[in-house]
């Protein structure tokens, strides 16, 4: 029952978090509270963190034996891959507008819309996968030791990444049209594939 409750908590979190990021919800918020729309992104991020805390508490409070653990050379490999994902995450952050991502720019510039417009730009990481942060997150999740609770959490977060990427790409297609559709046809979404990527020249032209 505890595992079922954990799964339901993760699903509720994913659906609510994704719904609040959807364009119709943002448009409704703009109409309902036009003077407070500058706070939308920052409030969204604060809510995301606070709502995550009880789920993590529930997850770590469920006792159970290990389903699998990385040991010996496998542990070194798993931890090395996880460390590389952390480095990749930090390196990729340099190519994002972190002020806008956190909601600080919208607050500082008194944004009039909840969904900020942005130019279409490809970082070096985006040449290989459309959602680098989701990919690095998946690497971190699936290189950890697993008991029943952490496995449920890993599956739920993976589901959320798939769902979230679909919602995000719907917005990107609405913003960038055929350019983003062409990009989607050339680069995989969540997991890089050796045969499917853009060269630096192809990315520049796109």
CORZI-V457093 format. One record per residue. N is the residue number from 0. PSI is psi as a letter, one per 30 degrees, with the letter a starting at -180 (999 if undefined). OMEGA is omega in radians with two decimals (999 if undefined). D_FIRST is the distance of its C-alpha to the first C-alpha in Angstrom with 2 decimals. Layout:
# CORZI-V457093
n->{N	N}
psi->{PSI	PSI}
omega->{OMEGA	OMEGA}
d_first->{D_FIRST	D_FIRST}
This chain:
# CORZI-V457093
n->{0	1	2	3	4	5	6	7	8	9	10	11	12	13	14	15	16	17	18	19	20	21	22	23	24	25	26	27	28	29	30	31	32	33	34	35	36	37	38	39	40	41	42	43	44	45	46	47	48	49	50	51	52	53	54	55	56	57	58	59	60	61	62	63	64	65	66	67	68	69	70	71	72	73	74	75	76	77	78	79	80	81	82	83	84	85	86	87	88	89	90	91	92	93	94	95	96	97	98	99	100	101	102	103	104	105	106	107	108	109	110	111	112	113	114	115	116	117	118	119	120	121	122	123	124	125	126	127	128	129	130	131	132	133	134	135	136	137	138	139	140	141	142	143	144	145	146	147	148	149	150	151	152	153	154	155	156	157	158	159	160	161	162	163	164	165	166	167	168	169	170	171	172	173	174	175	176	177	178	179	180	181	182	183	184	185	186	187	188	189	190	191	192	193	194	195	196	197	198	199	200	201	202	203	204	205}
psi->{e	e	e	e	e	e	e	e	e	e	e	e	e	e	e	e	e	e	e	f	f	k	e	e	e	e	e	e	e	e	e	e	i	e	f	g	f	f	f	e	e	e	e	e	e	e	e	e	e	e	f	f	e	f	e	e	e	e	e	f	f	j	l	l	l	k	e	l	k	k	l	b	e	e	e	e	e	e	e	e	e	e	e	e	e	e	e	e	e	e	e	f	f	f	g	l	i	e	e	e	e	f	g	e	e	e	e	e	g	h	k	f	l	f	j	k	l	l	l	j	k	k	l	e	e	f	f	f	k	f	i	e	e	e	e	e	e	e	e	e	e	g	g	l	k	k	a	e	e	e	e	e	e	e	e	e	e	e	e	e	e	e	e	e	e	e	e	e	f	e	e	e	e	e	e	f	b	f	e	e	e	e	e	e	f	f	k	l	e	f	k	k	k	f	g	j	l	k	l	e	e	e	e	e	e	999}
omega->{3.12	3.13	3.10	3.09	3.11	3.13	3.13	3.12	3.12	-3.13	3.11	3.13	-3.11	-3.11	-3.13	-3.14	3.14	3.14	-3.13	3.11	-3.07	-3.11	3.13	3.12	3.10	3.12	3.10	3.12	3.11	-3.14	-3.04	-3.11	-3.07	-3.11	-3.08	-3.03	3.12	-3.11	-2.97	-3.06	3.13	3.12	3.11	-3.14	3.11	3.10	-3.11	-3.12	-3.09	-3.13	-3.14	-3.03	3.14	3.11	3.10	3.09	3.11	-3.11	-3.10	3.11	3.14	3.14	3.09	3.13	3.14	3.00	2.97	3.09	3.07	3.14	3.07	-3.11	3.14	3.11	3.09	-3.13	-3.12	-3.14	3.09	3.10	3.11	3.11	3.10	3.10	3.10	3.11	3.11	3.11	-3.13	-3.14	-3.12	-3.14	3.13	-3.09	3.09	2.98	-3.02	3.07	3.13	3.14	-3.13	-3.11	-3.10	3.13	3.14	3.14	-3.08	-3.08	3.12	-3.11	-3.12	3.10	3.13	-3.11	-3.10	3.09	3.13	3.12	3.11	-3.13	-3.10	3.02	3.08	-3.13	-3.13	3.04	-3.05	3.13	-3.04	-3.10	-3.08	-3.11	3.09	3.12	3.12	3.08	3.10	3.10	3.14	-3.09	-2.98	3.01	3.13	2.98	-3.02	2.81	-3.05	-3.10	-3.14	3.08	3.08	3.13	3.14	3.13	-3.13	3.13	3.07	3.07	-3.14	3.13	3.11	-3.14	-3.11	3.14	3.11	3.14	3.14	-3.10	3.04	3.11	-3.12	3.07	3.12	-3.11	-2.96	3.02	-3.02	3.13	-3.12	3.09	3.10	3.10	3.13	-3.12	-3.05	-2.99	3.12	-3.02	-2.99	-3.08	3.13	3.08	-3.04	-3.04	-3.03	3.14	3.10	2.96	3.12	3.14	3.11	3.11	3.14	-3.12	3.14	999}
d_first->{0.00	3.80	5.41	4.99	6.09	8.54	9.80	10.45	12.15	14.26	15.23	16.27	18.19	19.91	20.96	22.25	23.96	25.59	26.62	28.37	30.26	31.45	35.15	34.95	32.83	35.28	38.19	36.86	36.49	40.07	41.37	39.46	40.13	43.00	44.04	40.66	39.86	41.01	37.88	35.45	34.80	34.63	32.27	30.08	29.88	29.26	26.42	24.89	24.99	23.81	20.82	19.83	19.84	16.66	14.70	16.47	15.88	12.08	12.52	14.99	13.17	10.58	12.67	13.28	16.42	18.35	18.22	21.68	24.10	27.45	30.24	34.03	35.69	32.47	31.15	34.47	34.29	30.73	31.62	34.94	33.47	31.03	34.05	36.01	33.31	33.55	37.33	37.16	34.99	37.51	40.46	39.22	38.72	42.53	42.83	40.71	41.92	39.49	41.03	40.18	36.71	35.89	37.66	40.51	43.23	42.29	42.45	45.69	47.40	46.20	44.70	45.18	42.36	38.63	38.87	41.48	43.69	44.24	46.61	45.55	45.78	44.50	43.84	44.43	40.67	40.52	43.02	40.37	37.11	36.68	33.76	34.50	31.98	29.11	30.49	30.78	27.23	26.01	28.18	26.76	23.13	23.78	26.15	23.60	22.05	18.55	15.49	12.11	11.43	15.05	15.08	12.44	14.61	17.74	16.98	16.14	19.30	21.31	20.39	21.46	24.68	25.52	24.96	26.74	29.62	30.23	30.44	32.62	34.91	35.39	36.83	38.91	40.39	41.23	42.93	44.70	45.05	46.65	46.76	43.00	42.78	45.29	43.30	40.12	42.16	43.32	40.32	36.73	33.87	31.28	32.57	36.30	38.24	41.50	43.48	42.38	43.51	46.32	49.31	50.50	53.31	51.11	48.79	51.89	53.26	50.00}
